[in-house]
Amino acid sequence: MSRQQDVVQVDAYVLDVLLRDLVGHDKRPAAFLVYLYLYGAAARSRWRPVTASLRDIADATGLSKSAVETAMKILRRRHLVRTKASFRTARPRHRVLRHWRDR
């Protein structure tokens, strides 16, 4: 893997606004970590949905599965992530939303 593939550019909004909002205001640092993980995975796949279970995300971030589940609820409620599964036991596909780019 080349050095360039290791780099993911992060929008200033994520660092300047979401970090302060999720960690400082909402007191939910796990939600920020999960969003950052999904953001990186989506950016590497050219913004296609990320297929990952709660366990996959927990393993990748070092968080517990229940912390990831709570974080995902917060991210969906805040319209930062949209999750779909083709059937109940399928691994969900998470689309990272960047509403600040639509403006």
C-alpha positions as CSV (number, residue, x, y, z in Angstrom):
1,M,0.0,0.0,0.0
2,S,1.5,3.4,-1.0
3,R,1.8,6.3,1.4
4,Q,-0.9,8.2,-0.5
5,Q,-3.4,5.5,0.1
6,D,-2.8,5.7,3.9
7,V,-3.9,9.4,3.9
8,V,-7.6,10.3,4.4
9,Q,-8.5,13.9,4.1
10,V,-11.0,15.0,6.8
11,D,-13.3,17.9,6.3
12,A,-12.6,20.8,8.6
13,Y,-16.3,20.6,9.7
14,V,-15.6,17.2,11.3
15,L,-12.7,18.5,13.4
16,D,-14.0,22.0,14.1
17,V,-17.7,21.4,14.7
18,L,-18.5,17.7,15.1
19,L,-15.7,17.0,17.6
20,R,-16.8,19.9,19.8
21,D,-20.5,19.0,19.4
22,L,-20.4,15.3,20.0
23,V,-17.6,15.1,22.6
24,G,-18.0,18.5,24.4
25,H,-21.7,19.3,24.2
26,D,-23.3,15.8,23.9
27,K,-20.7,14.1,26.0
28,R,-20.6,11.2,23.5
29,P,-16.9,10.7,22.5
30,A,-17.8,7.1,21.3
31,A,-20.2,8.6,18.7
32,F,-17.3,10.8,17.3
33,L,-14.9,7.8,17.2
34,V,-17.5,5.7,15.4
35,Y,-18.2,8.5,12.9
36,L,-14.5,9.0,12.3
37,Y,-14.0,5.3,11.7
38,L,-16.9,5.1,9.2
39,Y,-15.8,8.4,7.6
40,G,-12.3,7.0,7.0
41,A,-13.7,3.7,5.6
42,A,-16.1,5.5,3.4
43,A,-13.5,7.9,2.1
44,R,-11.2,5.0,1.2
45,S,-14.0,3.3,-0.7
46,R,-14.8,6.5,-2.6
47,W,-17.9,7.2,-0.4
48,R,-19.6,4.0,-1.0
49,P,-21.6,2.6,1.9
50,V,-19.5,0.8,4.5
51,T,-20.6,-2.8,5.3
52,A,-19.9,-3.5,8.9
53,S,-21.6,-5.1,11.9
54,L,-21.6,-3.6,15.4
55,R,-18.9,-6.1,16.3
56,D,-16.8,-5.1,13.3
57,I,-16.9,-1.5,14.3
58,A,-16.3,-2.3,18.0
59,D,-13.2,-4.3,17.1
60,A,-11.9,-1.6,14.8
61,T,-12.4,1.2,17.3
62,G,-11.7,-0.5,20.6
63,L,-15.1,0.3,21.9
64,S,-17.6,-2.2,23.4
65,K,-20.4,-3.4,21.2
66,S,-23.0,-1.7,23.3
67,A,-21.1,1.6,23.1
68,V,-21.0,1.3,19.3
69,E,-24.8,0.5,19.3
70,T,-25.5,3.7,21.3
71,A,-23.1,5.7,19.2
72,M,-24.9,4.5,16.0
73,K,-28.3,5.5,17.4
74,I,-26.9,9.0,18.0
75,L,-25.3,9.3,14.6
76,R,-28.5,8.1,12.9
77,R,-30.7,10.5,15.0
78,R,-28.3,13.4,14.0
79,H,-28.5,12.4,10.3
80,L,-24.8,11.7,10.1
81,V,-25.2,8.1,9.1
82,R,-27.9,6.2,7.3
83,T,-28.0,2.4,7.9
84,K,-29.7,-0.2,5.7
85,A,-29.8,-4.0,5.7
86,S,-31.2,-6.2,3.0
87,F,-32.6,-8.5,5.6
88,R,-32.7,-8.7,9.4
89,T,-29.6,-10.8,9.9
90,A,-27.5,-9.3,7.1
91,R,-24.5,-7.1,7.8
92,P,-25.7,-3.5,7.6
93,R,-24.5,-1.0,5.1
94,H,-23.7,2.4,6.6
95,R,-23.8,5.5,4.4
96,V,-21.8,8.4,5.9
97,L,-23.7,11.6,5.4
98,R,-21.9,15.0,5.0
99,H,-24.8,17.5,5.0
100,W,-22.4,20.4,5.3
101,R,-21.1,19.6,1.8
102,D,-24.6,20.0,0.3
103,R,-24.8,23.6,1.2
